Amino acid sequence: MARLPETAIKYPSDLTTPPHEKWILLEAKTGRHIARDGFIAGEDSEPDRTLAAVALYLPTDALKSAMSVGYKDIDLGMAAGKAIEAATTRQGTLRAPTGGMSAGFSIDNLKNMAVGAGHGVVGAATAKALGAIEGVASAVIDNPRGTIEIMAGKAVNPRTDTAFDAMQYRTHEFTFNLIPRDKREADNIDKILNILHYYSLPSYGDNTSPLNFMIGYPYEFVITMFNETHINKIERSVLTGLQVDHAGGDRIAFATDYYPAATTLSLSFKEVRLLGRDSDVIFRGGGVGANQGGIGDDPRLGGADEKLEMPELSDLEP
């Protein structure tokens, strides 16, 4: 089980002991990310020193995790789509292309299959004919392809396929109800709000200086929980939203010295690194890496795949 740093500002004050033994730690760090795997160290002897730390009880929404993998629809067109259909129909499978696509899968291969093969010639001829008709008709018809489709009662098959596009950055929302039981906890709530506001904001520097052309970045946060063996982990993040409500339930109440009697704190974080199969935070069970429980081999590493051996055109003849 992880341990809280002694310098962390805590709420409640008896955090780490029952019934508040489960906690979440938010640490503002001197370092910052660059690109997906890069890191720029802080300007001191420690590359990623903790500037300030906030420890709060674990909210239920911290145990929620959502991931979005982006895919896009691609219209292959009649010629290319028909060539791929011919290859997969006659061969059963089409092997993965090389990274550079130089020795295996290429546009020339597709062209040969589309024009020379019995299964592809219809698609290529149709595309050529349709292109010629559109060229002539476009001079007098605003939408010749649409007009042709309406007259024929048929739509051109775009041979649509789905391809991976990009990962989306994960976001996390946390909500805390802060009700001080004594002056110490009320002071800690003030400090917590000060820390989160201060390190989430940019710096505009010395406004009186004629050389003040740049804005200093906000700081990034490292978020950890009391025990991450079997629950979701969170990548390095930036604090994108902070909402403080001292009048929860539309009631205004103050304690001694005008401390708010109750505060609702809502935080929005956005991870700064995109997830991949090499991301440590995706693993459960106490370890990281592809050798974890349930993980098999990984032949698709993102580098150059196996050479694609295209079938001979003679193999595609009916």
N, C-alpha and C positions, 0 to 999 in steps of 0.2 A: 504494500500500500504506500502511495506517495505521502510525503510529509510537507506541511506548510512551512514556508520560510518565516522566521521569527519577526521579520520586518513587515510582514503583510498586515494591512489594516483589515480587521475582521468584523463581520456582523453575522450572527449575534456574537457576543463576547465569549460565550462558551462553545464556540464552533470547535469541532473535532471531538466533542464529548456527547454522549446520548442526551437528548434525541437528535442532536445536530452534528452527528459524526460524519455525514456525507456533505462534501463541499465542492465548490468550483473556484479555481484560482485564475485571476486575470492579471498578467504581468506586462507592463509597458517596457519595451526593449529598446536598446540603443541602436542595434543593427536594423537593417531592412533588406527585403528581398529585391532581386532584380531578375527579370525574365522568370522562367519556370524553376530553374535549379540554382540560379545565382544568388549570391549573398554579399552585401556590403557591410563591413564591420563598422562598429562605432568608433569614434575618435578617442580611444583610450586603450589601455593594455588589455582589457577584456573585450572580445569581439562582439559579444551580445549581452551586455550587462543589463540587469534589471534596474530600471529607474524607480519604479514604484509598483506595489502589488496590492491587489484587492482580493480578499477571500470572503465569499458569501456562501450561504447555505445552498445546496443543490436544488434548483427549481426543476419541476417536472418537464418543462420544455427543453431542458438541456439534454434529455435522453432521446430527443427526436432528431432524426437525420434524414435528409432527402438529397438525392443525387439525380442530376439531369444529364443525359448523354444525347448530344445533338446529331440528328441525321437529316439529310437533305434528299429531295427527289431530283433525279437527273433524267432528262429526256435524251436517250441515246440516239434517237433518229432511226429511220427505217433501215439504212444500210448496215450500220454498226450493230444495231439490235438484232437484225436478222442473222448476221454473221455469228454473233455470240450464241443465239438460239441454235444455229446449225451445229456449232462445235459441241455444245452441251448435249444436244439431242443425240448425235451420232457417237460421241465419246463417253457420255455419261457424266463426266466432270471436266472442268476447265481448270488447270493447275494455276497456282498463284504466279503472277509475273515477277520478274526481277525488279529490283528497286529502280534501276535506270531504264528498264524496258528496252534495252539495246539488243540483247541476244535472243529474246523470246517474244513476248507479246508486243505487237507494234501496230501502228495504223496501216502499214503496208499489208501485214497479215490479214487484218480485218477487210481491207479493200479486196485482196485476192479472194478471200472467202465469200465476200458479198457478191462480187462480179463473176468469179470463175466457177464457183460451186453451184451445183444444181439447186440447193436449198436456199441460196442467197440471191440468185439472179433475179427472182421476182421482186424482192424488196428493192434492189438497186435500180431495176428498170422502172419500177413505180415511182421511186424518188426522182429519177431523171425526167420522167414524163411529167410528173407533177410540177417540177421546177420549170420546165419549158412552158407549160400552160400558165403558170403564175407569171412568168416573165412577159408573156404576151398580154395577159388579162390585166396586169397591174396598171397599164396605161389608161384603162377606162373604168376599172372596177376598184373600189377602195380596198376591199378585202377579198381578193380572188380565191384564196384557199378556203375561207369560210363559205363563199358562194358555191364553190365546187362541191364541198362536203354536203351542203344543204340540198343541192340538186341531185347528188348521188344517193342521198340518204345514208351516208356512211361517213365516219370520222377517221382521219389518218391516225394510225396507231403510232404514238410517239415512242413506244418501247421504253416506258418509264422504269427506272430501277431506283433503289434506295442505297445511299452511300453514307458512310460516316462523315460528319462535318466537323464538329468541335465539342469539347467538353464545356460545361457551364460552371462558373464559380459557385461554390456552395455558400449559402447564407444561413445564419443561426440567429434565433430570436430568444431572448431571456427576459423574464419578468419576475421582479422581486417585490415583496411587501415588507417594508422596513418600519418596524414599530419599536422605538427605543423604550427599554425598560428602566433605564437610569441615565444619568448624565454622560457616563462613559460611552454608552452605546449611541447616544445622540451626537456626541463629538465625533465618533467614528463614522457615522452616517455622513456628516459634513465632510470629513476627510475623503471618504469614498467618492462622493459626488465631485469634490475638487479634483481628485486624481483622474477620474474618467473624463471630465470636461477638458482638463488641461492637456492631457496627452492625446486626445482625439482631434485636436484642432491644429491648424497650420500656424506658422509664425511669419509675420510680415516684417520682422526685423526692426531696425531703427528708422522710423519714418522721417527723422530729421537728416539722415545721411543722403548725400547726392548719389551714392553708389548702391543704393538699395533697389536692386532690380529683380531680386528673386524672392520666392516664397518658400519657407522651410516646410518640408513635408510633415504631416502628423506622424505620430509614432505607431508602430505595429505592436500587436498584442499576441502573447503566447498563452493559450487557454488549456488548462489541464484540470482533470477531475480526480477525486479522491482515490479511485481505483479504475483503471481503464483496461483491465484484462478482458472483460467480456462486454463492454459497452462501446458506443461510438466514440471515436477520437476526433479532435478538431485541428485542422491545419492552422498555421500562422495566419493571423487575421488583422483587419483594420476595423475600427469602430465607426460604422457609417450612420448610426442613428442612436440618439439618446433622449429619452423622454422622462421627465420628472413631474410627478403629480402629488402635490402636498394636500390636495383636497379630495381624496378618494371617497367615492360614494356621495359626492356633493356636500360633504361636511367639512367645516373648517374648525380645526381644534389645535391648540398649542399647549405645550407643557411649560414648565418653569423656564424663564429666560427666552420665551417665545420659540422654543424648539418645536417644529411640526410634530404633532402627535402621531402621525402616520404618513408614510411616503411610499408611493408606487414608482418603482424604477423599471423602465423598459429599455433594453439594449438590443441593437441590431449589429451583428458582425458579418463581415464578408471575408472569406478566405482569399489569400493572395497567391496561392499556388493551385494550379489545376491538378485534379486527381488523375493518376495513371496506375498501371499495374505495379509500378515501382514505388508507389506512395505507401509510407509506413502506416498512415492513419486508417487504411482500409482493413487492416488485419485485426482479428480477435483471437483470443486464446493465449495471450502472453508473449507473442513473438512477432517478428516481421519477416518479410521475404516470401519468395515463391515456394519455400519448403514447408510452409505452414499447413496445418491439417486441412484436408479436402482439396488442396491445390494440386493439379496435375502438371504435365509439362506445358511449355509455352513456345510453340514453334513460330509464333507471329510476334517478333520482338520489336518491330518498328524499323529495322534495318533492311538490308537487301534480302528478299525472300528467295526461295528456290527459283531456278530458271524455269520459265514456262515453256514446255515443249508443245508447240502447236501441232495439231494433227496434219498430216499430208492431205492435200486437196483430193487426192485419189481416194482417200478414206471416206470422204464426204459424198462421193458420187452415189446416187441411188442404185 
